[in-house]
Amino acid sequence: MKGFIVSPLTRRRPLDEIRRMKTAICKMLGIDFPLVAFSHCRDVVAAVSRAGGFGVLGVTGFTPEELDVELRWIDDHIEGKPYGVDVLIPENLAIRSEKGITARALAERIPRGHKDFVRDLLGRYEVEPPEMEAPRRDMAPSVTPEEAMKRLEVAFRHPIRLIANALGVPPREMVDLGHQHGVPVAALVGAKEHAVRQVEAGVDIIVAQGSEAGGHTGEVSTLVLIPEVVRAVRRVRDVPVLAAGGIMTGRQMAACMVMGAAGVWTGSVWLATSESETTEIFREKMIAARSRDTVRSKCRTGKYSRQLRSAWTDAWEGPGNPGSLPMPMQSMLSEPALRAADRAAAHGNAKARELVSYFVGQGVGLVETVRSTREVVKDFMEEFADALGDVAALGEE
């Protein structure tokens, strides 16, 4: 582990020493502990950074105006600590070449059979079918490069220290914009060949995300992917690699860094915190879930993503389903329906609880209770220190 020296004279390193350890990621991001936390919730982002990690806000779901409000709030509550933003610019997008396309126009392309399937599915669980949100009908989809760049332009009005992209090599203008502002550009990958392409495109940090991860993910497990990517990247350029996928504890973090990662990128673990954006019902389902209670399906976004298994995912994988639509039309179909199910469940509809789902990785099986974000960061540090002590103790026997 570059930057980490484990003393053979002690089994456990003090927490204040752990907080002062420096890897390439710590130096690049200006942090003391190489724990990166992706979240759609500003409270989580600010709390992780204040506790010594690095919060990253997922911004795709916000309009540029909404994003400015969110980032202003973070600036006011993060106590001067560093943070970053994450956008979603799919390299392979069916509407990528269509200029001026609106959500209204895309909604008209959704086949009647898909709309009927969703209406009938919601009806079986006594959920009132939603209407598409009126204020967003005339907006362009947020996953197009043009719309993503608008959000990045807003983000650079704030003191961000990282920009990240998922689902392919980021546009050249995104990489250039980051470098013009002296901000590292990160990219998520699920295969070693994808990592090589990212490094060749000028990306500064690789997030190697194993199949255990929540959200959009590939097919290679974290245990295999991390050493593959680290080895492949070093042959091209010395770019730090963050490990991601199923990482819920400090011991897992230490294991990934022994494999060559410079730190970890985490997501699902923050969903079970008291500050997260998830509903109380979903948190209850997380605590009850086993690691094998997640599925990798196209039913939510049109691209493979891991989420908690539910009546929704079962229906889309079962007989008679109409098949997923390309991104972003599948999201336009699924997200309003799932929000309607969340609302119905919150108002006491027991049947609607069966539909409640969200993006979450196989690490959900390690979730035992809802904790504060600060507690989670502290536990990561303590478990990380314990793991390093155990490694040091191996040389004493």
N, C-alpha and C positions, 0 to 999 in steps of 0.2 A: 504494500500500500504506500504509494508515494506520498510523503508528507506525514506519515504516521510511524513513530518509533515506539515499539512496545518494550518497556523495561522488564527484564527477566527477574528483577528484584521485587516486583510487586504484582499481586494478582489482580488488583483493580486500580484503575487510575482515578484520581479525584475528579469530580465533575467540573471544577473550575479549570483543570488542565484539559479535559475533553473539550470544553467550550473554546479553548484557545488554539486547538489544533487547526492546521491549515492544509487544505488540499488545493489543487488547481481551481476547483469550483469556488472554494472559500475566497480565494484571492480575486477571482474574476467578478464575483457578485458582492464582495465586501461583507461577508458573513463569517461567523465563528464556528458554525456547525453545519456540515454539508447535507442538510435535510431540506429538500424543496417540496413544497406543498401546493398542489394544484387544487383550486376550488372555484366554484361559481359564486361563492359567498364572500363579500367584502370583510365581514367580521372575522372569518377564519383566516383570510390573507393577512390582515393586520395583526391578529393574535399570534400567528406563527412567527412572523417577522419580529415582533416585540420579544418573543421568547427565545430568539437566537437562531431560528431557521430562516427560510426564505419563502414568502408567500407569492403565489402566482394566480392572478385572477383570470378565469375564462371569460372572454368578452364577447363571444359570438352572439349570445342571446340578447345583448343590449343594443339599442339604437345609439348612434354617436352622441346624441344629447343625453341619454340615460347613462352612458359610459362616463361622460364628463362628471356627472353627479356622483357616480360610484367612486371614481378616482379622487375627487375632491374630498369625499368622506374618508377614504383611506389615508390621504395626505394628512388630514386633521387628526387621525387616530393611531398612526403607526409610529409616532415618536421619533421620526427621522430615520427609521430603519429602512433598508432597501426592500423593494418588491418588484415584480414583473407582471407581464400580461401574456395571455395565450390566445391566438386566433386559430380559426379553422379555415384553411384555404385548400380544398381538395385539388390535387393535381389532375385527377380524372373525374371530371364533372360534366354531366350530359349537357348542361346549359352554359358551359364556360364561354363559348364563343358567341352567345346571344347577348347583344347589347340592349340595354333598356328594358329587359324582361322584369315584370312585376310579379308580386305574390298573387295578385288577382288573376293574371294571365296563366300562371302555373296551376292555380286552383282549378281553372276551367279544363285543364288537361287531365286531371285525376279522373279515371274511369268511374262510371256510375257503379259498376260492380264492387269496386273498392269502398266507395262511400256507403253502399248498402251493407257490405260486410261489417264495417265498423259500427254502423247504426244498429244492426241486428245484435252484434256482440255486446254493445253497451246496454241494449234493451234487455238482454238475458240477465243482466246484473242490476237492472232497475236504475240505470244512469241516464239522465237526459242528454241526448246528443248535443254537442256544442255547435255554435256557429264559429266560422273563422273570424279571428279578431279584426274588427273593422279598421282600426287605426293603421294596421300594417298591410292592408290589402294592396295599396299602391306603392309600397316600398319594394326595392329590389331585394332578393334573398341575401342574407348576411354572409353566405359562404362564397359568394363570387369575389374574385380578386379585387375588383373596384370597391366593393363595400367593405371588405376587410381592411384595405388601405385607408379608408376614411376613419375607421376605428383606430388604426395605428397612428394616424395624424393627430387624433384627439389624445391618445396615450402619451405622445411625445411632448405634449404641453405640461406633462407631469414628470416628476423625477424618477421615472422607471429605470430599472437596471437590467432588464432582460425582456426580449420578445421571443416568443416560441410559436411554432406552427406544427400542425398535425396533418396527416393524410397526404404526404408527398413533399417533394422539394418546393420550398417557398419561392414565390416569384422573385426575379432578380431585383425588382424595386424594393422588396421587403428587406432583402439582405443589405442592399446599398443604404437604405434608410437607417437601419440599425448601425451600420458602420459609420455613417456620417455623424451620428449622435454619440458615437463611442459606446454603444450598447451591444452586448453579445447577442447573437442570434442562435436560438436552439431549435432543434427539429426532432420530432418523435419518429422512431423507426421500429419495425418488427422483424427485420431480416438484415444480415450483414451486408448484402449487396445494396440495400437501400441506404445503409449508413455510409458506404463508400460514395454513392452518388451525392449525398448531402455534403460530405466533406469537400468533394470536388466542386460543389456549387458555392462554397465559401462559408458554410455554416460553422459556428464557433463551438457549439456544444451539441453532442448527440445524446438523446434520451432513448436508450434501448429498452423497449417495452415488451415484456413477455406476454404470452397468451393468457396468463392468469389475471391480467389487468382488467379493470372495469373500463367501459367505453370502447372506442374503436381500437381493435387490437388484432395482431396477426396470429400465426399458428405455432410459433416456436416458444417453448417454455423459457422462463427467465434464467433458470440454471444453465441452460445451453446457450441462450442468446448472448448473455453478457460477455463470456470469454471469447465467443465468436466475433462479436462486434469490436471489442477492445483490440483483438489481434488484427482484424482487418483494417481498422482505422489507423493504427500505428504504422501500417505499411504505406499510408498515403500522407498523413500529416498528424502532428501531435495534438489531437483534439480530445479534451476530457469527455468521458462517457458517464452519464448518470444512469443508474439501474432503476427500472420500473417494472411493476407487475407483481401483485400479490404481497407487497412489502408493507407489513403492519407493525413490525417491532424493530427495536434497536439491534437485536441479535441478527435478524435477517439483513439489516443494513450493513452490519459488520461483515457478514458472509459475502455480500455483494462486493464490498470494497476489497476483501481478500482476493476476489476474482478479478480485480483490476479496475473496478468502478471508482470514480472520484467522489461519489456521493450518490444519493438516491432521490428519485422523483416519486412522490406518493400522491394518492388521490382518495381511494376508498376509505382509508382510515379516518379521514376528516368528516365523512358523512355521518358518523356516529357520535359527533361532538355536539354539545349543547348549542353551539353557535351556528351550525350548518343550516343550509337552505332546505334540507329535507324535512318531510312531514313527520310528526310524532308517530304516525302509523307505520311509515316506512322504517323508522328507527327500530320500532318494536319488531318488525319483520326481519331486520338485519340481525338483531340479537338472537332471534329464534333460528336463523338460517344456518345451514351447514355449507361447507365449501362447495359441495356438489349441487347446491341449490341455485347456481347461476347458469345461464345459457349464453351462447354466442350466436346471435341471430341478426338478420337484416330487418327485422320487423319494426324497429324504432326509427332508424335513420335512412335505410336503403343500403347501408354498408354494414359489414359485420361489426357488431359491438356486443360486449359482454354486459349483461344486466341480470337483475334478480328474476328468477323464474316466477311466473304468475299466470293467472288465467288469460291474460293478454298474450303473453309469449306462447303459451300452449295452443291458443286458437290459431295463431299465425304459423305455427309449425304443424298443425293438425290437418286432417282431411278437409277439403272444401275451401281452403284459404286461397285468395286470389293471387298470392305472390307479392313480394315487396316491390315497390316502385323505386325508380332511381332517386338519389339524393338531388334536391332537397324535398321532392314531393312526398316521399314517405314520412318525413318529419312533419310536414304540413298536415298530413292526415292523422298521424299518431299523437303528436304533442297536445293538441287541444282535447282530444279524447281522453288521454291519460290525466290531464289536469282536471277534467270534468269528473273522472273517477276519484281522484284525490279529494275533490271538494265534497262529493257525495259521501265518501267514506268518513271524512271529518265531521259530517253532519249526522252520522249515526247509521248510514246504510251499510249493514254488515256484509251484504253481498258484494258491494263495491270494493271492500277491502281485498277481495281476491284478485282484483285487477291491478292493485297498487304495485308499482315496480319503479326501478330507477337503475341507472348505470352503476354497477358495482362489480368488483373483482372477486376472485375465489378466496381472497383473504378474509372475506366476510365471516368465514367460519371461526376466525380468531376474535371476533367482536363479542364481548361478554356483557358490556354495559355502556351507557352513554356517559362520556366524560367531557370535561372542558378541554379546549384546544391546548391551553397551557399545560395541563396534566399530560396530554399525549406527547407533547414535545419533551417534557421532563422525563417521561418513561422511556422515550427513545434514547435520550442521553444516558440514562442509568443502565439500560439494557446493553447499549453499545459499549459502555465502560466494562460491564460484566463480561461481555464476549471477548473484548481485548485482553482482559485479565485471564480468562480461560485459555486463550491462545498462548499467552506468556507462560502460563503454568505448565504447558505441555513440554517446554524445554527444561523444566526442573525435575521431571520424573525419570 
